[in-house]
Amino acid sequence: MVFEMPIFGQSQFDKLAEKATNETNVAEDWQSILECCDYLSAQQSRPLDCLRSIMKRMSHPHPNVSIQAIILLDACVSNCGKKFHLEVASREFLAEARKLIEKGHPRVVERFKLMIKKWSENEFKSDPELSMIPSFYAQLKKEGFNFTDPTKPQLPKDPNVVISDQEEEDIIKALELSMKDIRGGGGGGGPSNNSSMYPDIDTSIPNNPVSTVPADASRETSKKVSFKVRALYDFEAAEENELTFKAGDLITVSDDRDENWWTGSNQRGEGLFPANFVTKDLDTPIEDSTTTQKSVQFNDQVRVKFLEEEVTEVDEGKIDRLLHLIHEADPTGVTPDSDELVMLEDQCGRMGVLIDKELERLDRIQVALNTANRQLTDSMKEFLYLNQ
């Protein structure tokens, strides 16, 4: 398979990644995913460029795109070798990974955490050069992040716990049959000759919970949950079965059995919503979103101004110094990186914008010179033809 790599604009891998993670996909497009892996394995593009392209899709606002990008990234990790692993086990990737875990959509965060766990226990486990991934996983666990798979049911330790509605229904039916046998065989509280595996129950005792509580009512009581909560933040539904609400809205919860996603309803309809977006304290003051937005905009402007003033030219000396420090750094992570290395990584990374602009300027000059040369050649040919 042959790939073309344009100098500027969207690369071939960008197009392949967008196709593999298209938001209209109803399932994983494994043909496109394997094309991405083939492209990366062909070594016609830098692994870092491909990783950045995937990271861009992982930060997409549509959770379906982000989840497909995580699947694509895992496929590349499994099939594209050590060079790609080194880019994944880098500070740049881990910084973006932490942003995604702290601020991403809950479904995306859960899928990505399981992927980090898988890498730490398999592909990145035994190689000291890739130790940043297991260290990152250990740090997240230390900070209290949960890495259990929510799709796998957790079996209770108590053997008397009823796991499913079917099991509960079977137990209730068995108790009812046992009660019928007792009434028919002995009458009242007398002895019975039946061979039921359940102990005899004296039906003369008032308020017997087995004989007075219907099976349907028992199941309905165990399922129904109804209480009100107040929204702390705005939430925009990304799926049809999710519930949209604004900060301060009251929501009636109908199902809170899942610790991460509850079911509830408001004036906009009924659906799922993240449990950490609401509070049971209805008197909690809600922060004005307008004030928060102004504060964020002000901080962003200050940060951008600071970056523009700090990096105004490409400094070859800093780049050479950074390469030397990276060569001397400890890949095992036992000795932490120096402050100078971290600072130079940040500064040199922001020089990339200036380098791209300069390359674009030189490319335009080259195109103009080629055009002028072609026009001059044509003019000379015409001049010689006319003077013959």
C-alpha positions in Angstrom: 0.0 0.0 0.0 1.4 3.4 -1.0 0.7 6.6 0.8 1.3 10.2 -0.1 2.4 12.7 2.5 1.6 16.4 1.6 4.0 19.0 2.9 1.2 21.4 4.1 -2.4 21.2 5.0 -4.3 18.0 6.0 -2.1 14.8 5.8 -3.2 11.5 4.5 -3.3 10.1 8.0 -5.6 12.9 9.1 -8.0 11.9 6.4 -7.8 8.2 7.4 -8.3 9.0 11.1 -11.3 11.1 10.3 -12.8 8.3 8.3 -12.1 5.7 11.0 -13.7 7.9 13.7 -16.6 9.5 11.7 -19.4 10.5 14.0 -21.9 8.8 11.6 -20.3 5.3 12.2 -22.7 3.0 13.9 -19.9 0.5 14.7 -16.1 0.4 14.6 -14.8 0.8 11.0 -12.0 -1.8 11.3 -11.1 -1.5 7.7 -10.3 2.1 8.1 -8.6 1.4 11.5 -6.3 -1.2 9.9 -5.5 1.3 7.0 -4.3 3.8 9.7 -2.1 1.1 11.3 -0.7 0.2 7.8 0.1 3.8 7.1 1.8 4.3 10.4 3.8 1.0 10.1 5.0 2.0 6.6 7.1 4.7 8.3 6.3 7.3 5.8 5.1 9.7 8.5 6.4 10.6 11.9 4.7 8.6 14.7 4.3 11.9 16.7 2.3 13.5 13.8 -0.1 10.5 13.7 -0.5 10.5 17.5 -1.4 14.2 17.5 -4.0 13.5 14.8 -5.6 10.8 16.9 -5.4 13.0 20.0 -7.2 15.7 18.1 -10.1 13.3 17.4 -10.1 12.1 21.0 -10.9 15.7 22.1 -13.8 16.0 19.7 -17.0 17.3 21.4 -19.1 14.3 20.1 -18.4 11.3 22.5 -18.9 8.8 19.7 -16.0 10.2 17.8 -13.8 10.3 21.0 -14.5 6.6 21.8 -13.7 5.6 18.3 -10.5 7.5 18.5 -9.6 5.7 21.7 -10.2 2.4 19.9 -8.0 3.6 16.9 -5.3 4.5 19.4 -5.3 1.1 21.0 -5.1 -0.6 17.6 -2.1 1.5 16.8 -0.5 0.6 20.1 -1.1 -3.1 19.4 0.2 -3.1 15.8 2.7 -0.2 15.2 5.7 -1.1 17.4 8.2 0.5 19.7 8.5 3.9 18.0 4.9 4.6 18.4 5.0 3.3 22.0 7.7 5.9 22.8 5.5 8.7 21.6 2.5 7.5 23.7 4.8 7.2 26.8 5.7 10.9 26.5 4.9 14.0 28.6 3.0 15.6 25.8 0.6 12.7 25.5 0.2 12.2 29.3 -0.6 15.9 29.7 -3.5 15.6 27.1 -4.5 12.3 28.7 -4.9 14.0 32.1 -7.0 16.8 30.6 -9.3 14.2 29.0 -9.7 12.2 32.2 -10.5 15.4 34.3 -12.7 17.2 31.8 -14.0 14.7 29.3 -17.4 13.1 28.8 -18.1 10.5 31.4 -18.5 7.7 28.8 -15.2 8.7 27.1 -13.4 8.9 30.4 -14.4 5.4 31.5 -13.3 3.9 28.2 -10.0 5.8 28.2 -9.2 4.8 31.9 -9.8 1.1 31.0 -7.4 1.5 28.0 -4.7 3.1 30.3 -5.1 0.1 32.7 -4.8 -2.4 29.8 -1.6 -0.8 28.5 0.0 -0.7 31.9 -0.7 -4.4 32.5 0.4 -5.5 29.0 2.2 -3.5 26.2 3.9 -1.0 28.5 4.5 -3.2 31.5 8.1 -4.6 31.2 10.0 -2.0 29.1 11.8 0.6 31.3 11.6 3.2 28.4 7.8 3.0 28.5 7.5 3.3 32.3 5.7 6.6 32.2 2.4 4.9 31.3 2.4 2.4 34.3 3.6 5.4 36.5 0.7 7.5 35.2 -1.8 4.6 36.0 -0.4 4.2 39.5 -0.7 8.0 40.1 -4.3 8.1 39.0 -5.2 5.1 41.3 -3.4 6.9 44.2 -5.6 10.0 43.4 -8.7 7.9 43.8 -9.7 7.2 40.2 -11.8 4.1 39.8 -10.6 1.6 37.0 -13.2 -1.1 37.4 -15.2 -1.9 34.2 -18.8 -0.6 34.7 -20.1 -3.0 32.1 -19.1 -6.1 34.1 -21.5 -6.8 37.1 -19.8 -6.9 40.5 -20.7 -10.1 42.3 -21.7 -9.5 45.9 -19.8 -11.1 48.7 -23.0 -11.9 50.7 -24.4 -15.2 49.4 -27.9 -14.2 50.6 -28.0 -11.2 48.3 -30.5 -11.5 45.4 -28.7 -10.5 42.2 -31.5 -10.4 39.6 -35.2 -9.8 39.3 -35.7 -13.3 37.9 -34.0 -14.8 41.0 -36.2 -12.7 43.3 -39.3 -13.7 41.5 -38.4 -17.4 41.7 -37.8 -17.2 45.4 -41.2 -15.5 46.0 -43.0 -18.1 43.9 -41.3 -20.9 45.8 -42.4 -19.3 49.1 -46.0 -19.0 47.9 -46.1 -22.7 46.8 -44.7 -23.7 50.2 -47.4 -21.7 52.0 -50.1 -23.4 49.9 -48.7 -26.8 50.8 -48.8 -25.9 54.5 -52.4 -24.7 54.3 -53.6 -27.8 52.4 -51.7 -30.4 54.4 -52.1 -29.6 58.1 -54.6 -26.8 58.5 -53.6 -23.7 60.5 -50.5 -24.2 62.6 -50.7 -28.0 62.9 -48.0 -30.3 61.7 -47.7 -31.1 57.9 -46.6 -34.2 56.1 -45.3 -32.4 53.0 -41.7 -32.7 52.1 -41.1 -29.0 51.3 -37.4 -27.9 51.6 -38.5 -24.7 53.4 -39.3 -24.7 57.2 -42.9 -24.8 58.3 -44.4 -21.4 58.9 -47.2 -20.7 61.3 -49.8 -18.9 59.2 -51.8 -18.0 62.3 -49.2 -15.4 63.2 -50.6 -11.9 62.3 -48.8 -9.6 59.9 -46.8 -12.5 58.3 -44.6 -10.7 55.7 -44.6 -13.7 53.4 -48.4 -14.2 53.3 -49.5 -10.5 53.2 -47.0 -8.9 50.7 -47.8 -9.7 47.0 -44.8 -10.6 44.8 -45.4 -7.7 42.3 -45.6 -5.2 45.1 -42.3 -6.4 46.6 -40.5 -6.1 43.3 -42.0 -2.7 42.6 -40.9 -1.4 46.0 -37.3 -2.5 45.4 -37.1 -0.7 42.0 -39.0 2.6 42.6 -36.9 5.6 43.6 -38.3 9.1 43.5 -36.5 12.2 44.8 -35.5 15.6 43.6 -32.0 17.0 42.9 -30.7 20.3 41.7 -28.4 20.7 38.8 -24.9 22.2 39.6 -23.8 22.6 36.0 -25.2 22.8 32.5 -25.4 19.5 30.6 -26.2 19.2 26.9 -27.4 15.7 25.8 -25.1 14.1 23.3 -27.3 11.0 22.8 -31.1 10.6 22.3 -31.5 8.8 25.7 -29.7 11.6 27.7 -31.4 14.5 29.5 -30.5 18.2 28.8 -30.6 20.7 31.7 -29.2 24.0 32.9 -27.6 24.9 36.2 -30.2 25.4 38.9 -32.9 23.2 37.3 -34.8 20.7 39.5 -34.7 17.1 38.3 -36.9 14.2 39.5 -34.7 11.1 39.8 -36.4 7.8 39.0 -33.4 5.4 39.0 -30.1 5.9 40.9 -28.8 2.3 40.9 -25.8 3.3 38.7 -23.3 5.4 40.7 -22.2 7.4 37.6 -25.4 7.8 35.5 -28.9 8.4 36.9 -32.3 8.4 35.2 -34.6 11.4 35.7 -37.0 13.9 34.2 -37.6 17.6 34.0 -39.6 20.0 31.8 -37.5 19.0 28.8 -38.2 15.3 29.0 -36.7 12.2 30.5 -33.3 10.5 30.1 -29.8 9.7 31.6 -27.5 12.3 33.1 -24.2 12.3 35.1 -24.7 11.9 38.8 -21.8 14.3 39.6 -23.6 17.1 37.8 -26.4 17.4 40.5 -26.8 17.6 44.3 -29.4 16.4 46.6 -29.1 19.6 48.6 -31.9 21.7 47.0 -30.7 24.8 48.9 -27.2 24.8 47.4 -26.4 28.2 45.8 -25.6 27.9 42.1 -22.7 29.9 40.8 -23.7 32.5 38.1 -22.5 31.0 34.8 -22.1 34.5 33.2 -19.6 35.4 35.9 -17.7 32.2 35.5 -17.5 32.6 31.7 -16.1 36.1 32.0 -13.4 34.9 34.4 -12.4 32.1 32.1 -12.2 34.4 29.1 -10.0 36.8 31.1 -7.6 34.1 32.1 -7.3 32.7 28.5 -6.5 36.2 27.2 -3.7 36.7 29.8 -2.2 33.3 29.0 -2.2 33.9 25.2 -0.5 37.3 25.7 2.1 35.8 27.9 3.0 33.0 25.3 3.2 35.5 22.4 5.6 37.7 24.3 7.8 34.9 25.5 8.4 33.0 22.2 9.0 35.4 19.3 11.8 33.6 17.4 13.2 30.2 16.8 16.3 29.7 19.0 18.6 27.0 17.7 20.6 27.1 20.9 17.7 26.2 23.0 16.8 23.3 20.6 20.3 21.9 20.8 20.4 22.3 24.5 17.0 20.4 24.8 18.3 17.6 22.6 21.4 17.2 24.8 19.3 17.1 28.1 16.9 14.5 26.6 19.9 12.4 25.6 21.2 12.6 29.2 17.8 12.1 30.9 17.0 9.0 32.9 14.5 6.9 30.9 13.5 4.8 33.9 12.0 7.7 35.7 14.0 7.1 38.9 15.8 10.4 38.5 13.2 13.2 37.8 13.7 15.5 34.8 15.3 18.8 35.6 13.3 22.1 35.6 15.4 23.3 32.7 14.4 20.3 30.6 10.7 20.8 31.3 10.9 24.6 30.6 12.8 24.0 27.3 10.3 21.3 26.2 7.6 23.8 26.6 9.4 26.7 24.9 10.6 24.6 21.9 7.2 23.0 21.5 5.8 26.5 21.0 8.4 27.3 18.4 6.7 24.8 16.1 4.2 27.5 15.1 7.0 29.8 14.0 8.7 27.0 12.2 5.6 26.1 10.3 5.0 29.7 9.3 8.5 30.1 8.0 8.3 26.9 6.0 5.0 28.1 4.5 6.7 31.4 3.6 9.7 29.6 1.9 7.3 27.4 0.0 5.5 30.4 -1.4 8.8 31.9 -2.4 9.8 28.7 -4.1 6.5 28.5 -6.0 6.9 32.1 -7.2 10.5 31.5 -8.3 9.5 28.4 -10.3 6.7 30.4 -12.0 9.1 33.2 -12.9 11.7 30.8 -14.2 9.1 29.1 -16.4 7.8 32.4 -17.8 11.4 33.5 -18.5 12.2 30.3 -20.3 9.1 30.6 -22.4 9.9 34.2 -23.3 13.5 33.2 -24.3 12.2 30.5 -26.6 9.8 32.9 -28.2 12.5 35.5 -28.7 14.9 33.0 -30.3 12.1 31.8 -32.6 11.2 35.3 -33.8 14.9 36.1 -34.5 15.6 33.1 -36.7 
